[in-house]
Each structure stands twice: as C-alpha cells, then as structure tokens.
Amino acid sequence: MINTVIFDMDGLLFDTEPLWGISMLQVAQKHGIPITKERFKDTRGFHIYEVTEFWSVKYPWEGKSSQEVAEEILDDIIALTIKQGAMMPGVEKALVMLKDNGFKTGLASSSPIRMINALVEHFGIKNYFDCISSADEVELGKPHPAVFLHCAKQLGSTAFQSLVLEDSINGVVAGKAARMKVVAIPEAAHYEDQRFSLADAKLQSLEQFDMELIQSL
C-alpha cells in the first residue's frame, strides 16, 4: 500500500526548465563553451555538476573549473526563478491533499540542495515536505535511482510503499529502477513521447492528481 509520495522539482513543482536553458546558455557563452539548446538533450536529468563536467570533457575550455561554472549557473538560475519563475498548476492542491490524508511526502531532485531550499522557501511550500533530498547526497544522479531510494530511506519507507511524481524520461526511469510506482506529468511538448509509457500513469497536470489515482496503483 502506498503511504509515501516523492516529488521531483524542476518542471514539476516549478516552471524552471526554460530558465535553466537561459542560465546555462548565458554562463556557457561567457566562458566560451559552445553549448546550444540542441545539445541540452545530452545532459537532460543530470545534476548541474555532472552537466558542467560533461561539458569540460566534450568541449574543453580555459579558465574556471567545471565546478566553478556550475556554481555560476546555480547563482543565476536561483535569482532568475525567484524573479520570473512560478509554481506549476496543482502543486499546492496536491501537497494539501497528501498532508490531509496522512501521506509521508518527500522531494528528491537532481538540483543542488541550496537551490532546492532557496526555491521551496521562496514559494512557501517547504513545510509540506517531510524530507528533502538532493543528488548532492548520492553518488549518481537520475536516471540512477539513488536519490529516490535515499529519500524513501530517510522517510522510513520502502520502495514498494512509494510513489514518484516526475516530468522527465530520466526521472521516470529512475523511479522505476527504484521499484517505485511512477506517475509521469510531462511538459506539453513531450506529452506524446512513447517512452513515458514506462510510467504507471500519465497526467497532463498535477491538477489531475487525486486520491482515486493513488488508490488505483
């Protein structure tokens, strides 16, 4: 029986996906790193330190280290999200529903913990989460299942009691690899991607997430 729900963050809780692109392109251009929007697909789902490490191998540059470039991107994306970002439709409704029905609620993201904390505090939803986990705390980011397994362990839950909410293919793969139930909520442009059939259910928005769905899984 599912008693635990674990949320992804980027693209699921907050509309940060396009802002990540803006920040990464801006900082990459500053350091002469030949990144384009088309090349983002190579690192989708990676945490930012993996992204810049990948860049450093494939597109070597002089000057700042890959970690320093990652920190610059983080500073930029946090500021940009606070200024221009928004919470996705249905987020607070889903969190209230889970709290009212006694579910343990976690957040497990590939984003660094300082970004997660800054955003959940800014948007006023930090207190809904019983555990917040970042890929900072595990060796590998998504599609590896480590961050979901770590979050469930911190909550005192097993994989078989846990449901993951994800918007990306790598996140869905990670959730299924953890042997958890997975509900995919892809962005509209990728909603028909057949790879999302790996998930146990697919929704167009968190506004469609309800107790009936949880009980059916």
N, CA and C atoms as a LAMMPS dump frame, in Angstrom:
ITEM: TIMESTEP
0
ITEM: NUMBER OF ATOMS
651
ITEM: BOX BOUNDS ff ff ff
-5.0000000000000000e+02 5.0000000000000000e+02
-5.0000000000000000e+02 5.0000000000000000e+02
-5.0000000000000000e+02 5.0000000000000000e+02
ITEM: ATOMS id mol type element x y z
1 1 1 N 0.842 -1.203 0
2 1 2 C 0 0 0
3 1 3 C 0.876 1.252 0
4 2 1 N 0.562 2.189 -0.875
5 2 2 C 1.353 3.418 -0.973
6 2 3 C 1.054 4.338 0.209
7 3 1 N 2.106 4.722 0.927
8 3 2 C 1.949 5.685 2.02
9 3 3 C 2.919 6.857 1.894
10 4 1 N 3.678 6.877 0.788
11 4 2 C 4.738 7.867 0.592
12 4 3 C 4.702 8.377 -0.84
13 5 1 N 4.764 9.696 -1.002
14 5 2 C 4.8 10.294 -2.334
15 5 3 C 6.038 11.19 -2.419
16 6 1 N 6.84 10.962 -3.461
17 6 2 C 8.091 11.697 -3.642
18 6 3 C 8.007 12.523 -4.925
19 7 1 N 8.203 13.816 -4.774
20 7 2 C 8.126 14.76 -5.9
21 7 3 C 9.513 15.052 -6.466
22 8 1 N 9.594 15.161 -7.782
23 8 2 C 10.715 15.819 -8.439
24 8 3 C 10.502 17.327 -8.236
25 9 1 N 11.458 18.155 -8.661
26 9 2 C 11.271 19.597 -8.501
27 9 3 C 11.188 20.337 -9.835
28 10 1 N 12.279 20.356 -10.604
29 10 2 C 12.318 21.162 -11.83
30 10 3 C 11.316 20.657 -12.861
31 11 1 N 10.437 21.551 -13.279
32 11 2 C 9.444 21.189 -14.272
33 11 3 C 8.203 20.542 -13.685
34 12 1 N 8.268 20.132 -12.431
35 12 2 C 7.118 19.507 -11.781
36 12 3 C 6.526 20.433 -10.724
37 13 1 N 7.369 20.921 -9.8
38 13 2 C 6.913 21.882 -8.799
39 13 3 C 6.987 23.309 -9.326
40 14 1 N 8.079 23.602 -10.028
41 14 2 C 8.318 24.966 -10.519
42 14 3 C 8.614 24.943 -12.009
43 15 1 N 8.237 26.005 -12.689
44 15 2 C 8.454 26.12 -14.128
45 15 3 C 9.875 26.597 -14.395
46 16 1 N 10.843 25.756 -14.024
47 16 2 C 12.245 26.155 -14.117
48 16 3 C 12.947 25.659 -15.371
49 17 1 N 12.369 24.692 -16.092
50 17 2 C 13.08 24.102 -17.223
51 17 3 C 13.547 25.136 -18.254
52 18 1 N 12.682 26.05 -18.722
53 18 2 C 13.174 27.045 -19.686
54 18 3 C 14.193 28.004 -19.076
55 19 1 N 14.081 28.255 -17.764
56 19 2 C 15.018 29.162 -17.109
57 19 3 C 16.403 28.535 -16.985
58 20 1 N 16.447 27.209 -16.754
59 20 2 C 17.741 26.508 -16.759
60 20 3 C 18.449 26.753 -18.088
61 21 1 N 17.695 26.656 -19.182
62 21 2 C 18.291 26.864 -20.5
63 21 3 C 18.875 28.252 -20.648
64 22 1 N 18.138 29.241 -20.17
65 22 2 C 18.621 30.626 -20.255
66 22 3 C 19.915 30.78 -19.464
67 23 1 N 19.931 30.264 -18.232
68 23 2 C 21.11 30.409 -17.377
69 23 3 C 22.312 29.658 -17.93
70 24 1 N 22.084 28.433 -18.396
71 24 2 C 23.209 27.645 -18.909
72 24 3 C 23.808 28.267 -20.158
73 25 1 N 22.955 28.738 -21.058
74 25 2 C 23.469 29.368 -22.282
75 25 3 C 24.228 30.646 -21.965
76 26 1 N 23.704 31.431 -21.038
77 26 2 C 24.33 32.703 -20.687
78 26 3 C 25.713 32.501 -20.079
79 27 1 N 25.813 31.574 -19.125
80 27 2 C 27.099 31.333 -18.464
81 27 3 C 28.072 30.625 -19.407
82 28 1 N 27.572 29.681 -20.209
83 28 2 C 28.442 28.986 -21.162
84 28 3 C 29.035 29.978 -22.162
85 29 1 N 28.205 30.884 -22.66
86 29 2 C 28.681 31.888 -23.612
87 29 3 C 29.768 32.761 -22.981
88 30 1 N 29.567 33.115 -21.732
89 30 2 C 30.531 33.95 -21.008
90 30 3 C 31.913 33.297 -20.969
91 31 1 N 31.935 31.964 -20.863
92 31 2 C 33.209 31.24 -20.747
93 31 3 C 33.659 30.585 -22.057
94 32 1 N 32.964 30.9 -23.147
95 32 2 C 33.365 30.378 -24.447
96 32 3 C 33.101 28.892 -24.631
97 33 1 N 32.083 28.382 -23.95
98 33 2 C 31.732 26.964 -24.067
99 33 3 C 30.648 26.85 -25.138
100 34 1 N 30.88 26.056 -26.208
101 34 2 C 29.971 26.042 -27.368
102 34 3 C 28.701 25.22 -27.152
103 35 1 N 27.873 25.656 -26.192
104 35 2 C 26.634 24.946 -25.883
105 35 3 C 25.482 25.569 -26.665
106 36 1 N 24.617 24.719 -27.185
107 36 2 C 23.404 25.167 -27.867
108 36 3 C 22.205 24.469 -27.229
109 37 1 N 21.007 24.968 -27.509
110 37 2 C 19.797 24.341 -26.979
111 37 3 C 19.697 22.887 -27.421
112 38 1 N 20.144 22.609 -28.649
113 38 2 C 20.063 21.247 -29.17
114 38 3 C 20.936 20.288 -28.371
115 39 1 N 21.996 20.804 -27.761
116 39 2 C 22.915 19.944 -27.009
117 39 3 C 22.45 19.686 -25.573
118 40 1 N 21.375 20.35 -25.148
119 40 2 C 20.852 20.104 -23.794
120 40 3 C 20.379 18.662 -23.628
121 41 1 N 19.922 18.041 -24.723
122 41 2 C 19.395 16.679 -24.63
123 41 3 C 20.456 15.697 -24.142
124 42 1 N 21.726 16.016 -24.35
125 42 2 C 22.81 15.122 -23.924
126 42 3 C 22.911 15.006 -22.411
127 43 1 N 22.403 16.004 -21.697
128 43 2 C 22.572 16.022 -20.236
129 43 3 C 21.245 16.18 -19.497
130 44 1 N 20.124 15.972 -20.17
131 44 2 C 18.816 16.131 -19.512
132 44 3 C 18.699 15.144 -18.352
133 45 1 N 18.347 15.65 -17.177
134 45 2 C 18.212 14.802 -15.991
135 45 3 C 19.474 14.738 -15.147
136 46 1 N 20.625 15.174 -15.699
137 46 2 C 21.867 15.217 -14.926
138 46 3 C 21.755 16.317 -13.873
139 47 1 N 22.485 16.192 -12.755
140 47 2 C 22.573 17.355 -11.878
141 47 3 C 23.64 18.284 -12.442
142 48 1 N 23.627 19.545 -12.026
143 48 2 C 24.381 20.58 -12.715
144 48 3 C 25.89 20.329 -12.702
145 49 1 N 26.404 19.689 -11.643
146 49 2 C 27.833 19.401 -11.604
147 49 3 C 28.203 18.324 -12.627
148 50 1 N 27.283 17.398 -12.875
149 50 2 C 27.502 16.399 -13.933
150 50 3 C 27.439 17.067 -15.308
151 51 1 N 26.523 18.027 -15.445
152 51 2 C 26.39 18.735 -16.72
153 51 3 C 27.693 19.436 -17.084
154 52 1 N 28.222 20.233 -16.161
155 52 2 C 29.433 21.003 -16.495
156 52 3 C 30.666 20.107 -16.587
157 53 1 N 30.671 18.993 -15.857
158 53 2 C 31.773 18.033 -16.008
159 53 3 C 31.737 17.411 -17.405
160 54 1 N 30.515 17.076 -17.858
161 54 2 C 30.338 16.544 -19.217
162 54 3 C 30.837 17.566 -20.238
163 55 1 N 30.434 18.83 -20.05
164 55 2 C 30.901 19.874 -20.96
165 55 3 C 32.424 19.954 -20.98
166 56 1 N 33.044 19.843 -19.803
167 56 2 C 34.501 20.017 -19.722
168 56 3 C 35.242 18.923 -20.478
169 57 1 N 34.624 17.747 -20.569
170 57 2 C 35.236 16.64 -21.309
171 57 3 C 34.996 16.802 -22.81
172 58 1 N 33.747 17.161 -23.169
173 58 2 C 33.385 17.235 -24.585
174 58 3 C 33.774 18.554 -25.245
175 59 1 N 33.729 19.645 -24.476
176 59 2 C 34.035 20.975 -25.025
177 59 3 C 35.027 21.691 -24.089
178 60 1 N 36.251 21.228 -23.995
179 60 2 C 37.204 21.815 -23.034
180 60 3 C 37.363 23.324 -23.237
181 61 1 N 37.501 24.055 -22.115
182 61 2 C 37.713 25.491 -22.159
183 61 3 C 38.803 25.855 -21.158
184 62 1 N 39.273 27.058 -21.274
185 62 2 C 40.29 27.537 -20.35
186 62 3 C 39.652 28.45 -19.316
187 63 1 N 40.292 28.527 -18.144
188 63 2 C 39.773 29.428 -17.114
189 63 3 C 39.15 28.674 -15.97
190 64 1 N 37.925 29.032 -15.619
191 64 2 C 37.274 28.468 -14.442
192 64 3 C 37.022 26.968 -14.579
193 65 1 N 37.038 26.285 -13.443
194 65 2 C 36.796 24.845 -13.424
195 65 3 C 35.33 24.543 -13.707
196 66 1 N 35.033 23.283 -14.001
197 66 2 C 33.642 22.893 -14.263
198 66 3 C 32.775 23.149 -13.032
199 67 1 N 33.337 22.958 -11.838
200 67 2 C 32.553 23.2 -10.621
201 67 3 C 32.259 24.687 -10.444
202 68 1 N 33.223 25.541 -10.744
203 68 2 C 33.007 26.982 -10.625
204 68 3 C 31.953 27.466 -11.631
205 69 1 N 31.972 26.89 -12.825
206 69 2 C 30.961 27.235 -13.829
207 69 3 C 29.587 26.784 -13.348
208 70 1 N 29.521 25.594 -12.745
209 70 2 C 28.257 25.096 -12.203
210 70 3 C 27.713 26.035 -11.132
211 71 1 N 28.584 26.531 -10.265
212 71 2 C 28.143 27.438 -9.2
213 71 3 C 27.613 28.749 -9.784
214 72 1 N 28.241 29.223 -10.849
215 72 2 C 27.74 30.44 -11.51
216 72 3 C 26.339 30.223 -12.075
217 73 1 N 26.148 29.059 -12.707
218 73 2 C 24.831 28.739 -13.267
219 73 3 C 23.796 28.665 -12.15
220 74 1 N 24.172 28.064 -11.035
221 74 2 C 23.254 27.962 -9.899
222 74 3 C 22.85 29.328 -9.375
223 75 1 N 23.826 30.208 -9.195
224 75 2 C 23.513 31.565 -8.729
225 75 3 C 22.522 32.229 -9.665
226 76 1 N 22.738 32.045 -10.969
227 76 2 C 21.898 32.692 -11.971
228 76 3 C 20.497 32.098 -11.986
229 77 1 N 20.37 30.772 -11.952
230 77 2 C 19.059 30.132 -12.036
231 77 3 C 18.218 30.401 -10.788
232 78 1 N 18.858 30.447 -9.623
233 78 2 C 18.113 30.754 -8.4
234 78 3 C 17.532 32.168 -8.48
235 79 1 N 18.378 33.126 -8.859
236 79 2 C 17.922 34.511 -8.962
237 79 3 C 16.836 34.664 -10.027
238 80 1 N 17.018 33.975 -11.152
239 80 2 C 16.063 34.077 -12.256
240 80 3 C 14.721 33.456 -11.885
241 81 1 N 14.753 32.322 -11.182
242 81 2 C 13.5 31.661 -10.796
243 81 3 C 12.736 32.496 -9.777
244 82 1 N 13.454 33.071 -8.826
245 82 2 C 12.791 33.923 -7.831
246 82 3 C 12.162 35.153 -8.499
247 83 1 N 12.834 35.662 -9.533
248 83 2 C 12.343 36.859 -10.22
249 83 3 C 11.232 36.546 -11.226
250 84 1 N 11.39 35.446 -11.989
251 84 2 C 10.484 35.203 -13.117
252 84 3 C 9.701 33.888 -13.02
253 85 1 N 10.125 32.983 -12.156
254 85 2 C 9.525 31.659 -12.117
255 85 3 C 8.166 31.632 -11.439
256 86 1 N 7.517 30.48 -11.561
257 86 2 C 6.197 30.3 -10.95
258 86 3 C 6.032 28.846 -10.524
259 87 1 N 5.132 28.639 -9.579
260 87 2 C 4.79 27.285 -9.176
261 87 3 C 3.859 26.699 -10.235
262 88 1 N 4.026 25.413 -10.512
263 88 2 C 3.203 24.763 -11.528
264 88 3 C 1.764 24.593 -11.023
265 89 1 N 0.799 24.553 -11.921
266 89 2 C -0.61 24.378 -11.523
267 89 3 C -0.818 23.076 -10.74
268 90 1 N -1.575 23.163 -9.674
269 90 2 C -1.94 21.977 -8.905
270 90 3 C -0.979 21.572 -7.816
271 91 1 N 0.165 22.252 -7.684
272 91 2 C 1.179 21.841 -6.706
273 91 3 C 0.636 21.925 -5.28
274 92 1 N 0.16 23.091 -4.896
275 92 2 C -0.283 23.261 -3.506
276 92 3 C -1.501 22.38 -3.209
277 93 1 N -2.379 22.251 -4.169
278 93 2 C -3.549 21.386 -4.005
279 93 3 C -3.113 19.95 -3.718
280 94 1 N -2.129 19.453 -4.468
281 94 2 C -1.633 18.083 -4.273
282 94 3 C -0.974 17.922 -2.913
283 95 1 N -0.182 18.898 -2.513
284 95 2 C 0.517 18.825 -1.228
285 95 3 C -0.471 18.85 -0.059
286 96 1 N -1.49 19.68 -0.153
287 96 2 C -2.509 19.75 0.9
288 96 3 C -3.266 18.423 0.98
289 97 1 N -3.623 17.86 -0.175
290 97 2 C -4.341 16.587 -0.208
291 97 3 C -3.536 15.484 0.484
292 98 1 N -2.248 15.423 0.179
293 98 2 C -1.401 14.387 0.774
294 98 3 C -1.274 14.574 2.282
295 99 1 N -1.11 15.815 2.698
296 99 2 C -0.998 16.105 4.131
297 99 3 C -2.296 15.735 4.856
298 100 1 N -3.412 16.096 4.277
299 100 2 C -4.719 15.82 4.893
300 100 3 C -5.006 14.324 4.995
301 101 1 N -4.397 13.537 4.095
302 101 2 C -4.636 12.094 4.086
303 101 3 C -3.507 11.293 4.725
304 102 1 N -2.594 11.979 5.425
305 102 2 C -1.583 11.308 6.224
306 102 3 C -0.431 10.674 5.468
307 103 1 N -0.174 11.108 4.235
308 103 2 C 0.946 10.564 3.478
309 103 3 C 2.268 11.186 3.923
310 104 1 N 3.329 10.404 3.882
311 104 2 C 4.678 10.948 4.016
312 104 3 C 5.046 11.549 2.666
313 105 1 N 5.617 12.728 2.693
314 105 2 C 5.881 13.46 1.454
315 105 3 C 7.341 13.866 1.364
316 106 1 N 7.973 13.508 0.252
317 106 2 C 9.371 13.842 0.051
318 106 3 C 9.597 14.604 -1.238
319 107 1 N 10.756 15.222 -1.328
320 107 2 C 11.194 15.896 -2.544
321 107 3 C 12.568 15.32 -2.868
322 108 1 N 12.742 14.818 -4.089
323 108 2 C 14.024 14.231 -4.497
324 108 3 C 14.389 14.781 -5.87
325 109 1 N 15.386 15.628 -5.905
326 109 2 C 15.713 16.369 -7.12
327 109 3 C 17.178 16.218 -7.495
328 110 1 N 17.445 16.347 -8.794
329 110 2 C 18.83 16.387 -9.27
330 110 3 C 19.473 17.743 -9.003
331 111 1 N 18.671 18.732 -8.635
332 111 2 C 19.214 20.06 -8.351
333 111 3 C 19.954 20.064 -7.009
334 112 1 N 20.963 20.912 -6.87
335 112 2 C 21.695 21.017 -5.608
336 112 3 C 20.808 21.491 -4.464
337 113 1 N 21.16 21.096 -3.251
338 113 2 C 20.324 21.373 -2.087
339 113 3 C 20.151 22.865 -1.849
340 114 1 N 21.155 23.67 -2.163
341 114 2 C 20.994 25.11 -1.907
342 114 3 C 19.947 25.727 -2.833
343 115 1 N 19.823 25.189 -4.036
344 115 2 C 18.776 25.675 -4.937
345 115 3 C 17.408 25.193 -4.467
346 116 1 N 17.316 23.926 -4.096
347 116 2 C 16.037 23.384 -3.623
348 116 3 C 15.523 24.196 -2.438
349 117 1 N 16.391 24.379 -1.439
350 117 2 C 15.97 25.113 -0.24
351 117 3 C 15.561 26.543 -0.553
352 118 1 N 16.324 27.207 -1.429
353 118 2 C 16.001 28.597 -1.78
354 118 3 C 14.614 28.694 -2.416
355 119 1 N 14.277 27.741 -3.278
356 119 2 C 13.008 27.834 -4.004
357 119 3 C 11.812 27.388 -3.177
358 120 1 N 11.946 26.288 -2.427
359 120 2 C 10.778 25.864 -1.629
360 120 3 C 10.481 26.87 -0.526
361 121 1 N 11.522 27.55 -0.027
362 121 2 C 11.3 28.599 0.969
363 121 3 C 10.652 29.818 0.312
364 122 1 N 11.171 30.212 -0.85
365 122 2 C 10.625 31.391 -1.53
366 122 3 C 9.159 31.206 -1.89
367 123 1 N 8.795 30.015 -2.369
368 123 2 C 7.412 29.769 -2.79
369 123 3 C 6.521 29.261 -1.658
370 124 1 N 7.075 29.158 -0.457
371 124 2 C 6.268 28.876 0.731
372 124 3 C 5.744 27.464 0.87
373 125 1 N 6.472 26.464 0.34
374 125 2 C 5.967 25.091 0.429
375 125 3 C 6.917 24.145 1.183
376 126 1 N 7.968 24.675 1.773
377 126 2 C 8.959 23.811 2.414
378 126 3 C 8.349 22.938 3.507
379 127 1 N 7.429 23.481 4.277
380 127 2 C 6.876 22.75 5.419
381 127 3 C 5.982 21.574 5.028
382 128 1 N 5.631 21.472 3.773
383 128 2 C 4.836 20.324 3.333
384 128 3 C 5.688 19.051 3.217
385 129 1 N 7.004 19.215 3.115
386 129 2 C 7.876 18.065 2.861
387 129 3 C 8.49 17.529 4.158
388 130 1 N 8.344 16.211 4.337
389 130 2 C 8.946 15.545 5.499
390 130 3 C 10.418 15.261 5.268
391 131 1 N 10.834 15.244 4.005
392 131 2 C 12.235 15 3.657
393 131 3 C 12.53 15.687 2.338
394 132 1 N 13.687 16.337 2.268
395 132 2 C 14.157 16.933 1.014
396 132 3 C 15.521 16.325 0.711
397 133 1 N 15.625 15.662 -0.45
398 133 2 C 16.874 15.01 -0.85
399 133 3 C 17.358 15.591 -2.168
400 134 1 N 18.673 15.688 -2.271
401 134 2 C 19.298 16.192 -3.489
402 134 3 C 20.297 15.173 -4.011
403 135 1 N 20.535 15.211 -5.314
404 135 2 C 21.563 14.353 -5.895
405 135 3 C 22.942 14.691 -5.333
406 136 1 N 23.07 15.848 -4.648
407 136 2 C 24.321 16.17 -3.935
408 136 3 C 24.687 15.078 -2.942
409 137 1 N 23.664 14.419 -2.404
410 137 2 C 23.854 13.483 -1.29
411 137 3 C 24.143 12.059 -1.742
412 138 1 N 24.072 11.81 -3.038
413 138 2 C 24.299 10.461 -3.553
414 138 3 C 25.351 10.519 -4.659
415 139 1 N 25.863 9.356 -5.01
416 139 2 C 26.973 9.321 -5.964
417 139 3 C 26.541 9.648 -7.388
418 140 1 N 25.346 9.19 -7.762
419 140 2 C 24.901 9.358 -9.143
420 140 3 C 23.513 9.991 -9.209
421 141 1 N 23.32 10.869 -10.204
422 141 2 C 22.02 11.48 -10.418
423 141 3 C 21.128 10.619 -11.297
424 142 1 N 19.913 11.091 -11.532
425 142 2 C 18.981 10.386 -12.405
426 142 3 C 19.588 10.265 -13.812
427 143 1 N 19.392 9.146 -14.496
428 143 2 C 18.403 8.088 -14.309
429 143 3 C 18.763 7.018 -13.278
430 144 1 N 19.865 7.183 -12.561
431 144 2 C 20.152 6.261 -11.46
432 144 3 C 19.103 6.488 -10.361
433 145 1 N 18.653 5.43 -9.689
434 145 2 C 17.581 5.578 -8.697
435 145 3 C 18.025 6.061 -7.319
436 146 1 N 19.317 6.348 -7.143
437 146 2 C 19.855 6.603 -5.801
438 146 3 C 19.118 7.687 -5.026
439 147 1 N 18.785 8.803 -5.673
440 147 2 C 18.185 9.917 -4.931
441 147 3 C 16.785 9.559 -4.434
442 148 1 N 16.038 8.762 -5.196
443 148 2 C 14.722 8.322 -4.739
444 148 3 C 14.839 7.318 -3.595
445 149 1 N 15.773 6.402 -3.705
446 149 2 C 15.975 5.411 -2.649
447 149 3 C 16.443 6.082 -1.358
448 150 1 N 17.313 7.084 -1.5
449 150 2 C 17.808 7.816 -0.337
450 150 3 C 16.656 8.546 0.357
451 151 1 N 15.801 9.181 -0.428
452 151 2 C 14.668 9.922 0.14
453 151 3 C 13.715 8.977 0.868
454 152 1 N 13.392 7.844 0.25
455 152 2 C 12.486 6.881 0.88
456 152 3 C 13.066 6.36 2.189
457 153 1 N 14.356 6.089 2.188
458 153 2 C 15.02 5.603 3.409
459 153 3 C 14.918 6.638 4.517
460 154 1 N 15.137 7.915 4.174
461 154 2 C 15.04 8.976 5.176
462 154 3 C 13.619 9.094 5.737
463 155 1 N 12.645 8.725 4.934
464 155 2 C 11.247 8.785 5.359
465 155 3 C 10.806 7.522 6.1
466 156 1 N 11.689 6.53 6.148
467 156 2 C 11.327 5.272 6.793
468 156 3 C 10.373 4.443 5.966
469 157 1 N 10.436 4.606 4.647
470 157 2 C 9.538 3.895 3.735
471 157 3 C 10.323 2.931 2.85
472 158 1 N 9.639 1.911 2.354
473 158 2 C 10.24 1.011 1.372
474 158 3 C 9.889 1.498 -0.032
475 159 1 N 10.612 0.979 -1.011
476 159 2 C 10.315 1.317 -2.399
477 159 3 C 8.888 0.924 -2.761
478 160 1 N 8.417 -0.188 -2.206
479 160 2 C 7.098 -0.706 -2.56
480 160 3 C 5.959 0.102 -1.926
481 161 1 N 6.289 0.989 -1.011
482 161 2 C 5.292 1.876 -0.406
483 161 3 C 5.32 3.268 -1.03
484 162 1 N 6.193 3.444 -2.025
485 162 2 C 6.477 4.795 -2.521
486 162 3 C 5.995 5.033 -3.944
487 163 1 N 5.507 6.246 -4.168
488 163 2 C 5.071 6.722 -5.475
489 163 3 C 5.895 7.949 -5.846
490 164 1 N 6.414 7.956 -7.063
491 164 2 C 7.215 9.069 -7.569
492 164 3 C 6.398 9.869 -8.577
493 165 1 N 6.486 11.193 -8.484
494 165 2 C 5.883 12.1 -9.464
495 165 3 C 7.009 12.754 -10.249
496 166 1 N 7.022 12.586 -11.567
497 166 2 C 8.134 13.026 -12.407
498 166 3 C 7.655 13.637 -13.716
499 167 1 N 8.463 14.552 -14.259
500 167 2 C 8.122 15.149 -15.554
501 167 3 C 9.089 14.747 -16.658
502 168 1 N 10.209 14.091 -16.331
503 168 2 C 11.215 13.773 -17.339
504 168 3 C 11.363 12.266 -17.549
505 169 1 N 11.869 11.894 -18.718
506 169 2 C 12.126 10.481 -19.013
507 169 3 C 13.145 9.919 -18.031
508 170 1 N 14.25 10.643 -17.8
509 170 2 C 15.268 10.148 -16.874
510 170 3 C 14.709 9.963 -15.475
511 171 1 N 13.804 10.844 -15.065
512 171 2 C 13.19 10.715 -13.753
513 171 3 C 12.276 9.506 -13.668
514 172 1 N 11.523 9.26 -14.732
515 172 2 C 10.653 8.076 -14.77
516 172 3 C 11.496 6.809 -14.71
517 173 1 N 12.573 6.77 -15.489
518 173 2 C 13.472 5.611 -15.474
519 173 3 C 14.037 5.394 -14.075
520 174 1 N 14.43 6.489 -13.413
521 174 2 C 14.982 6.385 -12.061
522 174 3 C 13.956 5.839 -11.078
523 175 1 N 12.735 6.332 -11.168
524 175 2 C 11.686 5.858 -10.27
525 175 3 C 11.381 4.384 -10.458
526 176 1 N 11.291 3.952 -11.719
527 176 2 C 11.02 2.541 -11.986
528 176 3 C 12.21 1.666 -11.585
529 177 1 N 13.431 2.162 -11.788
530 177 2 C 14.61 1.411 -11.371
531 177 3 C 14.653 1.236 -9.86
532 178 1 N 14.05 2.188 -9.14
533 178 2 C 13.962 2.088 -7.68
534 178 3 C 12.844 1.136 -7.244
535 179 1 N 12.085 0.611 -8.215
536 179 2 C 10.941 -0.285 -7.971
537 179 3 C 9.778 0.439 -7.287
538 180 1 N 9.662 1.712 -7.592
539 180 2 C 8.555 2.507 -7.074
540 180 3 C 7.492 2.676 -8.152
541 181 1 N 6.275 2.981 -7.756
542 181 2 C 5.254 3.384 -8.709
543 181 3 C 5.616 4.783 -9.214
544 182 1 N 5.306 5.044 -10.467
545 182 2 C 5.661 6.338 -11.06
546 182 3 C 4.476 6.919 -11.829
547 183 1 N 4.168 8.179 -11.539
548 183 2 C 3.196 8.936 -12.32
549 183 3 C 3.975 10.012 -13.079
550 184 1 N 3.868 9.981 -14.393
551 184 2 C 4.563 10.959 -15.236
552 184 3 C 3.642 12.136 -15.539
553 185 1 N 4.225 13.337 -15.45
554 185 2 C 3.479 14.558 -15.802
555 185 3 C 4.379 15.356 -16.746
556 186 1 N 4.472 14.904 -18.001
557 186 2 C 5.405 15.534 -18.945
558 186 3 C 4.976 16.943 -19.334
559 187 1 N 5.952 17.751 -19.763
560 187 2 C 5.582 19.048 -20.32
561 187 3 C 4.843 18.791 -21.637
562 188 1 N 4.011 19.736 -22.023
563 188 2 C 3.117 19.54 -23.166
564 188 3 C 3.852 19.122 -24.441
565 189 1 N 5.026 19.702 -24.669
566 189 2 C 5.772 19.416 -25.9
567 189 3 C 6.225 17.967 -25.993
568 190 1 N 6.328 17.29 -24.849
569 190 2 C 6.814 15.907 -24.842
570 190 3 C 5.755 14.915 -24.365
571 191 1 N 4.527 15.367 -24.26
572 191 2 C 3.483 14.518 -23.675
573 191 3 C 3.281 13.218 -24.448
574 192 1 N 3.408 13.254 -25.759
575 192 2 C 3.165 12.062 -26.581
576 192 3 C 4.398 11.184 -26.746
577 193 1 N 5.492 11.521 -26.116
578 193 2 C 6.711 10.7 -26.191
579 193 3 C 6.395 9.294 -25.666
580 194 1 N 6.58 8.304 -26.514
581 194 2 C 6.208 6.938 -26.165
582 194 3 C 7.006 6.379 -24.992
583 195 1 N 8.148 6.965 -24.702
584 195 2 C 8.957 6.469 -23.586
585 195 3 C 8.264 6.65 -22.238
586 196 1 N 7.314 7.573 -22.163
587 196 2 C 6.582 7.772 -20.911
588 196 3 C 5.634 6.61 -20.608
589 197 1 N 5.469 5.687 -21.57
590 197 2 C 4.638 4.504 -21.316
591 197 3 C 5.242 3.616 -20.235
592 198 1 N 6.503 3.834 -19.903
593 198 2 C 7.143 3.108 -18.809
594 198 3 C 6.489 3.429 -17.465
595 199 1 N 5.911 4.625 -17.348
596 199 2 C 5.271 5.044 -16.098
597 199 3 C 3.983 4.254 -15.868
598 200 1 N 3.548 4.227 -14.613
599 200 2 C 2.312 3.526 -14.259
600 200 3 C 1.073 4.331 -14.623
601 201 1 N 1.231 5.643 -14.756
602 201 2 C 0.14 6.517 -15.176
603 201 3 C 0.754 7.796 -15.729
604 202 1 N -0.004 8.508 -16.551
605 202 2 C 0.472 9.764 -17.136
606 202 3 C -0.637 10.8 -17.049
607 203 1 N -0.287 11.986 -16.562
608 203 2 C -1.246 13.073 -16.413
609 203 3 C -0.775 14.285 -17.213
610 204 1 N -1.704 15.173 -17.525
611 204 2 C -1.34 16.416 -18.208
612 204 3 C -0.938 17.501 -17.224
613 205 1 N -1.364 17.357 -15.957
614 205 2 C -1.085 18.368 -14.942
615 205 3 C -1.235 17.759 -13.552
616 206 1 N -0.56 18.339 -12.594
617 206 2 C -0.754 17.916 -11.202
618 206 3 C -2.174 18.184 -10.725
619 207 1 N -2.892 19.03 -11.424
620 207 2 C -4.286 19.287 -11.071
621 207 3 C -5.137 18.018 -11.204
622 208 1 N -4.67 17.055 -11.998
623 208 2 C -5.401 15.793 -12.189
624 208 3 C -5.021 14.722 -11.165
625 209 1 N -4.044 15.01 -10.335
626 209 2 C -3.561 14.05 -9.348
627 209 3 C -4.531 14.011 -8.167
628 210 1 N -5.05 12.814 -7.862
629 210 2 C -6.025 12.718 -6.775
630 210 3 C -5.929 11.389 -6.044
631 211 1 N -6.703 11.24 -4.989
632 211 2 C -6.673 10.038 -4.177
633 211 3 C -7.107 8.812 -4.97
634 212 1 N -8.046 8.977 -5.882
635 212 2 C -8.511 7.841 -6.68
636 212 3 C -7.37 7.237 -7.481
637 213 1 N -6.514 8.1 -8.044
638 213 2 C -5.375 7.613 -8.802
639 213 3 C -4.404 6.857 -7.891
640 214 1 N -4.084 7.438 -6.758
641 214 2 C -3.154 6.774 -5.836
642 214 3 C -3.672 5.39 -5.449
643 215 1 N -4.935 5.313 -5.146
644 215 2 C -5.528 4.035 -4.696
645 215 3 C -5.592 3.007 -5.811
646 216 1 N -5.535 3.457 -7.045
647 216 2 C -5.597 2.533 -8.186
648 216 3 C -4.245 1.901 -8.522
649 217 1 N -3.181 2.442 -7.96
650 217 2 C -1.831 1.967 -8.314
651 217 3 C -1.398 0.775 -7.455
